[in-house]
């Protein structure tokens, strides 16, 4: 149970930071946590320990998770923008 809370906390921090970096309209904190958790997985798969730049494990985890979450947030923003653009072209004219 403790591990799940830690994962959610790191996910929330990473998702919030990624949202601030990418400046996407987040539907809420739960989505930020989900993006942070999934982004953390993506970050660890892509970067492993390459982003471990401090002696603090927590900071390294947040950096890696934020990198992955930022990548995921950019992908989500691009998809949402493309879908919105496609929708507006279908319903005008």
N, C-alpha and C positions, 0 to 999 in steps of 0.2 A: 504494500500500500504506500509506503514511504517513497519508493522509487517512482510510482505513478505521479505522486504529487510533485516530485522534483522534475520529472519530465514535463509536466504541465507548466510548472513555473518557468523553466528554461524556455519552453515553447512560447509562453506568453510574452516573455521578454524579447525573444528573437522575432516573433511575429510582429510585435509592436514596433521594434526598431526597423524591421524590413518595411513595414507600412509607412513609416516616417521617411525612409530613404526613397522608396519608390513613389510615394504620394498617391496611393490608390485609395479608393473609397471603400473602406472595410465595413461590412455589415454589422460587425460587433466583435467583442472580445473573444467569443468562442471561435469565430473564424480565424482571428489572429492567433489563438492558441493552436488551432488545427494547422494553419499555415506554418507556424513555428515548429511544430512537432514533425510534420511531413518534410519541411525544409531542413530540419536537423538531420533527418535520415538522408536526404539528398546531399547535404553538406558532408556528412561522414562518408558517404559512398564516393563522392567526387574528390574530396580533399584529404580524407583520413586524418592524420595528425599533422599535415603540412601547415595548418594554420595555428598550431600551438606556439604562440609567441610569448607566453608568460609562464611563470611557474605555478600559476593558479589554475587548477583543473576547471573550476566553475567558469572563469573568464574565458578559457579556451573553448569550453563547450558552448558558451553563448556566442563567441565569435564564429565558430564553425556552423552553428545552427542559424545564426543570422545570415551568413553567406548563402546557405542553402535556401533559407526562407526568402531572401531578397531575390534570388534567381526565380523561385516559384512565384513570388508576387509580380515580378516582371512578366512572366508567362501568362499569369491570370489577367493582368492589365491589358496585355496585347490581345488576348482572346476576347475579353469583354469589349474592348474598343472595336475590334473587327466585327463582333456580333452586333454591336450597337450601330455601327456604320452600315452593315448589311441590312439591318432591320429598317433603318431610316430610309434607305434607298428603295426598299420594297413598298413602303407605305407613303411615298410622296410621288405625286405626278401620276 
